[in-house]
Amino acid sequence: MNVNVNLKPYSINNTRFQLKKNSGNLLYVDAKDVLCCEDKAFLEKKWIEPGDICQPTEKDRQRGFQIYQRDEPGDVRLGAKPHQSELIDCLSSCWLRGYHGMDFFVLHPLRDFKQLSLTLSSFTTSSGKLLQSDAVEICQIEIWPQKTQWFSTDFIYAPELIHNHHKCSLKEGVPQQFALRWTLPRTVQPGDYNGHILCNENKMLSVQLHIPNYD
C-alpha cells in the first residue's frame, strides 16, 4: 500500500486486490484508490426532540415506561421522547386479506429493565372468529449509527434493522421501537379482531384489527 495523497485526517491509498480460488489459483488482479480516514473524525449529530415533551403519568411510572406511536418510525431516534398527541393505550389497525403490513409502537423507559418480554394474546371477534396465530408477530427495531451521506464524517443513530426478537433489555431514557408484522391470508374471515400485547405476561396494550369484507 503506497500513500499518494495526505489530507489529514484522510489519505488516499492505492491498494492492490487479488481474487483467488480455494486452490490458490489467481483469478483476478486490480488496483484501486481507497479513501482512508485516520484518527477520530466522525461526529454524531444528536437528535433534538422538537416541541413539548409529555410528562409521565402515575400509571407510566408504575409500569416503568410510556407507550407512544410516531407517524414516521424513522424519527424514533436515540434521544426521542413522546408528545402528548403520540401517547396510546390502544393500537388500531386495518389491513386487507392477502396483504402484509406493519404497525409500529415505542416504549420510552423510565427505568432500566434487565429483561422485557413481549408476547401476544389470541385475536378474536365478538362472534368468536379466531385469527390464526401465525398471522401476526412482534418485531424489534434496532437503532444504530448511520452516516448522513456517503462521504460525510457526520452520523446519526436511527432505526433500521427489523428482526423478530421479542425479548430485550431497556435502558432508562433510550427508546425501544417495536412493530406488529401482519401476514393475513386471503382465507381469513373479515371482521373486527381484538387482542392484547403482553409485557412479562401482563396486559400492556390493547390491539384492534379491522379486516374489511373485500380484497
N, C-alpha and C positions, 0 to 999 in steps of 0.2 A: 504494500500500500504506500503510495507516494503522495504527499500533500502538495497540491498545486497552488491553492489559494488559501490564505489565512485571514479570515474576517471574524475576529472574536465576537461572540462565542461560537461562531460557525467556522467550519472548514470544509472545503470541497476536496474529496479524496477520490482518486482514480483507483477503482477496485476491479480485480480480475476474478471472473467467475468460471467455474468448471462444473459440468454436469457429467456424472459417471454412472454406469450401470453398477449393480451389486458386485459384479465380477471384477470391476475396476477399469473396464474399457471406457475410454473417453468418448462422449457423445457430442459435447458442445462446449465451446470456449467463447467468452465475451468479456468486454471491459466496459464499465460504466462509471460515470461520475456520481458519487454519493455525497449528499449533503449531510454532514455530521454536526451535532450540537454538543459543545463542550461546556463543562461547569453547569451551574444551575441557572437555566434561562426561562423556565416555564412558570407563568404566574396565573394564579386562579382568579377568575372573575366571579366574585361571590354574588349569590342571589340575594337581592334585597326585596323583601316581600312588600308589594305596593298596598296602599290603603290601610284601613284599621284592622287590627288583629282581634279575633274573638277570644275573650277570656273563658277559661274552662268553668263548667258548672260543677256543683257538688257531685252529681252523678258521674261526670267525667273524672273527677279526682278519685272517686271510689274505685272505678274500674281501671284507672291509670292511663287513659288516652281519650282523645277526641276523634270522632269519625266524620270525615267530610268527603266530598266529591267535587272535583275540579273539571270545568268544561274542557280544558286542554290538559290531558295527562302528562304531556311533555313539560308542563310548567310546575310539576311537583319536583322541585329541585332540592338539593341539600340546603336546608335553611328555610324551606317553605313552611308557612303557618296558615291555619284556616281562617276564613272570614265567616261572619255570621250567616250570610246567604249560602254558604257551601256546606254547612252542617246538615247531616242527615240522620234519621233514625229508621228510615226505610229506603231500600234501593228498588226503584221501579224500572221495569224494563219491558220492551216489546220487540219480539223477533218473529219472523215468518218461518213456517215449516220448510225444512230443507236448507236453512241458512246457518252460517257460522257468525258469531258476534261476540263482543267483549264489553263488559261493564266494569268500570274502574271505581275503586274507592280507596281512601287513605286513612291510616291510623297515625295520629300525631301523639307520640308517647309523652306522658307527663312524669314518667319514671322509667328506670331500666327494667327490662324483662329478660331473664336468662333464657326462658323458653316460652314461646307462644305458639299454640297450635290452633289453626282454623279448620273447621270441618263444616259440612252441610247437612241439614236435615233433609227429609224427603219433601218433595213438592207435590201438592195435591190441590184439586179444585174443590169447591163446596159440594159438588155432586159425587166426589170420590174418585175422579180420574187421577191417575198417578203418573208423574213424569219419570221416565226411566232414568236410573241413576247415572248412566254414562252420558247423559245429555248436557251435563254441566260439571265443571271442575273449578277449583280455586287455583289461581296462578299468582306467583310473586314477581314483582317488578324490581329489578336491580338498578341502583343508581351508581354510576361510575364515571371517572374523568373522561372527557372528550375534548379534543382541540376545537376551537371555534372556527378555524379554517385550516386548510391542508398544511400551509407553511407558517401558521401562526404559532407564537410562543405563549398565547393565552389559552386557558382551558376552563371548562365548566364541569360541574357534577350534574349529570342529567340522567333520567331514566332511559333505559334502552333494552336490556335483556329481559325477556319474559320466560319463566320456567314454571313447572308445575309443583314446585315445593310449597307446602302449606305450613311448614314449621320454621320458625326463625327466632332470633333474639332481637330485642329492641333496645335502643339507646335513647335516653331522655333527650327530647328535642329534635331527633333525627326522624323525618317522616318515612313511613314504610307504605308503599303503594301495593295494592293487590288488584286482581281482576277476576271476575266470573267469566269463564270462557264457555259459551253456549255452542253446542253442536246438535241442532234439532233435526231429527229425521223427518222425512216427508210423511211418515205414517203417524206422527204424534197427533193426538187429539187437540183441537183448538179449545181455548178456554182461558180462564184466569187462574194461574197456579200460585200458591203461597207456600213459602218456606222460610228458613232462618239460616243465617251464618252463625255458627257457634265458636266461641273463643274459649279454649280449655274446657270444653263441654258445657259452657254456659251460653245462653242466648245473647247474642251481641247485636245483630242487625236483621231486621225483617226484610224479606225479598218478595217482590210481587212481579210475576212474569205474565204478560198478556200475549197469547198466541192467537192472532186473528183467524177467522174462518175463510181464508183464501191463501193461495200460494203466491 
